[in-house]
Amino acid sequence: MSSVSLFNVTKSFGTADIIKGVDLSIRDGELVVFVGPSGCGKSTLLRMISGLEEITAGEIHLGDKRVDPLPASDRDIAMVFQSYALYPHMTVAENIGFPLKMAGWSKSDLDAKTREIGDVLQLLHLFDRTPKQLSGGQRQRVAIGRALARDPKIILLDEPLSNLDAALRVDMRMELARLHRELGATMIYVTHDQVEAMTMADRIVVLRDGIVEQVGTPLDLYLQPANRFVAGFIGSPKMNFWEARSDENGRVVMPSGLAVAMGDHVAANRSLTVGARPEHLVLCDEGDAALKGTVLAVEHLGSDTFVQLHCGIGDPSQMDVNVRLAGIVRVSIGDQLALTIADQDNWHLFDGDGIRLDPPADRAA
């Protein structure tokens, strides 16, 4: 079994608590992505699983075996780092086969395994080159090949694409996803890029300040974020937020004055935050508008029209609204627009602590 389980895992450096009681279960064969802002603890958590960092408290299990007391060399885990860490004087074939050489494999077995990995990673034609003769993407594939050489139970990847240019990152994302499907290996991938997380993961773990905010599939996090932080972090362009309130009847009163009945889960006379993704805002008649504003910028991309709208109300940081309109929409800078949220299922409501207000079960279904 190549599952990973963390039980109340903590990490402290002196008086600074970095990882604050993480409970997590990763299933055999999953590709799970740790995502969050810089400094949230995702790389530290990965290093604790690998054994490169000691835990302060808690337990780590691989399958049915507790491994946190074991050194990294005894955990049967491979790790791919942000820096490729290839041996510059060795060829591609020698770099991939080096772990097997150190393990005492015979030359015939080593060569066969190295060629097998080279074939999977499409590196056979580069076997005689040294790292300085490779592109960034090719070097990264060699680093992955070296990690795969000993058939590890778990493969850990710590921001492996961060040194690549934008176009190559897209190609390598697809390459890693393909590799995961072919190998069926358990992979844990760390990134600060939520687009990488959304496009690659079976499940995403969102971290903030050493705490797991939410775990779920990309669509779970996109459609039903647990709190305002997850809602704002997942999705591109990011979700828009407005401060609102509920009236004496529990209706949500938007900045335009529009009052919308959302259900019994909204208490009367409370401060709320309303969230809506840019693609869920649609043009409407002025009397039906949840928001009104002046167009500041327009991007015509053919398949979509991106609009930045200045609403001029409430918190200055929330005055500008990002809107994604489908297709070609003929709007210009300075136009006055009225917008509403396309469907009640696309309203996201959060209480004063930023926790999601769940809709009634019949609507959620």
C-alpha positions in Angstrom: 0.0 0.0 0.0 1.3 3.5 -0.9 -1.2 5.5 1.1 0.0 8.4 3.3 -1.7 9.3 6.7 -0.8 12.2 9.0 -2.2 12.2 12.5 -2.1 15.6 14.4 1.4 16.4 12.9 3.0 19.5 14.2 6.3 21.3 13.6 7.8 24.1 15.7 11.1 26.0 15.4 11.7 27.3 18.9 8.5 29.2 19.8 7.3 29.5 16.2 4.6 27.0 15.3 5.0 26.2 11.6 2.7 23.2 11.1 -0.3 23.3 13.5 -1.8 19.9 14.0 -2.4 18.5 10.4 -4.6 15.4 9.9 -4.6 14.2 6.4 -5.2 11.0 4.5 -3.8 10.4 0.9 -5.1 7.4 -0.9 -3.0 4.9 -2.8 -2.4 6.1 -6.4 -3.6 9.7 -5.8 -2.0 12.8 -7.1 -2.5 15.3 -4.3 -1.3 18.9 -4.6 -0.4 21.0 -1.6 -1.2 24.6 -2.5 -1.1 27.9 -0.6 0.7 31.2 -0.3 4.4 31.5 0.3 5.2 30.6 3.9 2.1 28.6 4.6 4.1 25.4 5.4 3.5 23.3 2.3 7.2 22.5 1.6 7.9 21.9 5.3 5.0 19.4 5.4 6.4 17.7 2.3 9.9 17.5 3.9 8.4 16.0 7.1 6.7 13.2 5.0 10.0 12.5 3.2 12.0 12.4 6.5 14.2 15.4 5.6 12.6 17.3 8.5 11.8 15.9 11.9 8.3 16.3 13.2 7.7 17.9 16.6 4.6 15.8 17.4 2.1 13.5 15.8 2.5 10.4 13.6 3.2 9.7 9.9 2.2 6.4 8.3 2.9 5.0 4.9 0.4 2.3 4.3 0.1 0.4 7.7 3.6 1.3 8.8 4.5 4.2 11.0 7.6 5.9 9.5 8.1 9.2 11.4 10.8 7.6 13.7 12.6 6.2 10.6 15.4 8.1 8.6 14.6 9.3 5.1 16.6 6.4 3.5 14.3 3.8 5.1 11.0 5.3 3.9 11.1 4.2 0.3 10.2 7.7 -0.9 11.7 9.6 -3.8 11.8 13.4 -3.9 12.1 15.8 -6.8 13.4 19.2 -5.8 12.9 22.7 -7.2 16.5 22.7 -8.3 17.3 19.8 -10.6 20.4 18.7 -8.6 21.8 16.7 -11.5 25.4 15.5 -11.5 27.0 17.8 -14.2 29.8 15.4 -15.1 27.4 12.4 -15.7 25.3 11.7 -18.8 21.5 11.5 -18.7 21.7 7.7 -18.5 24.3 7.8 -15.7 22.2 10.4 -13.7 19.1 8.2 -13.9 20.9 5.0 -13.1 23.0 6.4 -10.2 20.6 5.4 -7.4 20.6 1.8 -8.8 24.4 1.8 -9.0 24.7 2.9 -5.4 22.2 0.1 -4.5 24.5 -2.5 -6.0 22.5 -3.4 -9.1 24.2 -5.5 -11.8 25.1 -3.6 -14.9 22.7 -5.5 -17.1 19.7 -4.9 -14.7 20.7 -1.3 -14.2 20.9 -0.7 -18.0 17.5 -2.4 -18.6 15.8 -0.3 -15.9 17.4 2.9 -17.0 16.2 2.4 -20.6 12.8 1.5 -19.4 12.6 4.8 -17.5 14.1 6.7 -20.4 11.4 5.3 -22.7 8.6 6.4 -20.4 10.0 9.9 -20.1 11.0 10.1 -23.8 14.7 10.6 -23.0 16.4 7.8 -24.9 17.6 10.0 -27.6 19.3 12.2 -25.0 21.1 9.4 -23.0 24.6 10.5 -24.0 24.2 14.2 -23.3 25.3 15.9 -20.1 22.9 18.3 -18.1 24.5 21.4 -19.6 23.4 20.2 -23.1 19.7 19.9 -22.0 16.8 22.4 -21.8 15.1 23.1 -18.5 12.2 20.8 -19.3 14.6 18.0 -20.3 16.6 18.4 -17.1 13.4 18.2 -15.1 12.5 15.0 -16.8 15.9 13.5 -15.9 15.4 14.5 -12.3 12.0 12.8 -12.3 13.6 9.7 -14.0 16.2 9.5 -11.2 13.5 9.6 -8.6 11.6 6.8 -10.4 14.6 4.5 -10.7 14.1 2.5 -7.5 10.3 2.2 -7.9 9.5 4.2 -4.8 6.2 3.9 -3.0 5.7 7.6 -2.9 7.0 10.4 -5.2 7.2 13.9 -3.7 7.7 16.9 -5.9 8.6 20.3 -4.4 7.7 23.1 -6.9 9.5 21.2 -9.7 8.3 23.6 -12.5 9.1 26.9 -10.9 12.3 27.4 -12.9 10.7 26.9 -16.3 9.2 29.5 -18.5 5.4 29.8 -18.9 5.0 27.8 -22.1 7.2 25.0 -20.8 5.4 24.9 -17.5 2.1 24.1 -19.4 3.9 21.3 -21.3 5.4 19.8 -18.2 2.1 19.9 -16.3 0.6 17.7 -19.0 3.7 15.5 -19.0 3.5 14.9 -15.2 -0.2 14.2 -15.4 0.4 11.7 -18.1 3.2 10.1 -16.2 1.0 9.8 -13.1 -1.7 8.0 -15.1 0.8 5.6 -16.7 2.6 4.7 -13.5 -0.4 4.8 -11.1 2.1 6.0 -8.4 1.1 8.0 -5.3 2.4 11.6 -5.9 2.4 14.6 -3.6 3.1 17.8 -5.4 3.8 21.2 -3.8 3.1 24.5 -5.7 2.0 28.1 -5.0 0.4 28.2 -8.4 -3.3 27.4 -8.1 -3.6 26.9 -11.8 -1.2 24.0 -11.6 -3.2 22.6 -8.7 -6.5 22.8 -10.5 -5.2 21.2 -13.7 -3.2 18.3 -12.2 -4.7 17.2 -8.9 -7.0 14.4 -8.0 -7.4 16.3 -4.7 -6.1 19.6 -3.5 -5.0 20.5 0.0 -5.2 24.2 0.7 -2.9 25.4 3.4 -2.6 28.7 5.3 -0.3 29.5 8.2 0.3 25.8 8.9 -3.3 24.9 8.9 -5.3 22.8 6.4 -8.2 25.1 5.3 -9.9 22.6 3.0 -9.3 19.3 1.2 -11.2 18.3 -1.9 -11.3 17.8 -5.7 -10.6 20.9 -7.8 -14.3 21.3 -8.5 -15.2 20.9 -4.9 -13.0 23.8 -3.9 -14.1 25.8 -6.9 -17.9 25.4 -6.4 -18.1 25.0 -2.6 -15.1 26.8 -0.9 -15.2 26.3 2.8 -14.3 29.9 3.6 -13.4 33.2 2.1 -9.7 32.4 2.0 -10.2 29.3 -0.2 -12.8 31.1 -2.3 -10.3 33.9 -3.1 -7.3 31.7 -3.6 -8.8 29.1 -5.9 -9.9 30.3 -9.3 -8.5 32.6 -12.0 -9.4 35.4 -12.3 -10.1 35.4 -8.6 -13.5 35.7 -7.0 -15.0 39.2 -6.4 -16.1 40.0 -2.8 -18.5 42.7 -1.5 -19.5 43.6 2.0 -23.3 43.3 2.3 -26.0 42.8 5.0 -29.2 41.0 5.5 -32.4 42.9 6.2 -35.1 42.1 8.8 -36.4 39.4 6.5 -33.1 37.7 6.0 -32.8 38.9 2.4 -29.2 39.8 1.2 -29.0 43.5 0.4 -26.4 44.2 -2.3 -24.5 47.5 -2.7 -26.9 48.6 -5.4 -29.8 48.3 -2.9 -31.1 45.1 -4.6 -32.5 42.7 -1.9 -32.3 39.0 -2.7 -34.0 36.2 -0.8 -31.5 33.4 -0.4 -33.1 31.1 2.1 -33.5 30.4 5.8 -29.8 29.9 6.3 -29.3 33.7 6.2 -30.1 35.2 9.6 -31.7 38.7 9.8 -29.8 41.9 10.3 -26.3 40.4 10.0 -23.1 41.6 8.2 -22.2 39.3 5.4 -19.6 39.0 2.6 -21.0 38.1 -0.9 -18.7 36.4 -3.4 -19.1 35.8 -7.1 -16.7 34.5 -9.7 -16.1 36.8 -12.7 -17.7 34.3 -15.1 -20.9 34.3 -13.0 -21.6 38.0 -13.4 -23.9 38.9 -16.3 -25.3 42.0 -17.9 -28.9 42.9 -16.8 -31.4 45.7 -16.6 -30.6 48.5 -14.2 -33.5 47.6 -11.9 -32.3 44.1 -11.5 -28.7 45.0 -10.8 -26.7 43.7 -7.9 -23.8 45.9 -9.0 -23.5 49.1 -11.1 -20.3 50.7 -12.3 -18.1 52.3 -14.9 -15.8 50.3 -17.2 -12.1 50.9 -16.5 -10.6 48.4 -18.8 -11.6 45.9 -21.5 -9.7 42.9 -23.0 -11.3 41.4 -26.1 -10.0 37.8 -26.5 -12.5 36.5 -28.9 -13.8 33.6 -26.8 -14.2 35.9 -23.8 -14.4 39.6 -23.0 -12.7 40.6 -19.7 -14.0 43.8 -18.1 -12.8 45.7 -15.1 -15.6 47.7 -13.5 -15.3 50.5 -11.0 -18.2 50.4 -8.6 -17.1 53.2 -6.3 -18.8 51.8 -3.2 -17.7 50.3 0.1 -14.1 49.3 0.9 -11.7 50.9 -1.6 -10.0 47.5 -2.1 -13.4 46.1 -3.4 -14.4 49.0 -5.7 -13.0 47.3 -8.8 -14.8 44.2 -10.0 -13.5 41.7 -12.6 -16.1 40.4 -15.0 -15.7 37.6 -17.6 -18.3 37.8 -20.3 -18.7 35.0 -22.8 -17.9 35.7 -26.4 -17.5 39.1 -28.0 -19.3 41.9 -26.0 -19.0 45.4 -27.4 -18.3 47.5 -24.4 -15.8 50.4 -24.1 -14.0 52.2 -21.4 -16.3 54.7 -19.7 -19.5 52.7 -20.4 -22.0 52.3 -17.5 -22.9 48.6 -16.8 -25.4 46.9 -14.6 -24.6 43.4 -13.5 -26.2 40.6 -11.5 -25.1 37.1 -10.4 -26.3 34.6 -13.0 -27.9 32.1 -10.7 -28.6 31.7 -7.0 -26.3 28.7 -6.9 -23.4 31.0 -7.9 -23.8 33.3 -4.9 -21.2 32.6 -2.2 -22.1 33.9 1.3 -19.7 34.1 4.2 -20.3 35.2 7.8 -18.3 37.7 9.7 -15.5 35.2 10.4 -15.3 34.3 6.7 -16.9 30.9 7.0 -19.2 29.8 4.2 -22.9 29.9 4.9 -24.2 26.6 3.6 -27.5 26.7 1.6 -30.4 24.5 2.6 -29.8 20.8 1.7 -32.6 20.8 -1.0 -30.9 23.7 -2.9 -27.4 22.3 -2.4 -28.5 19.1 -4.0 
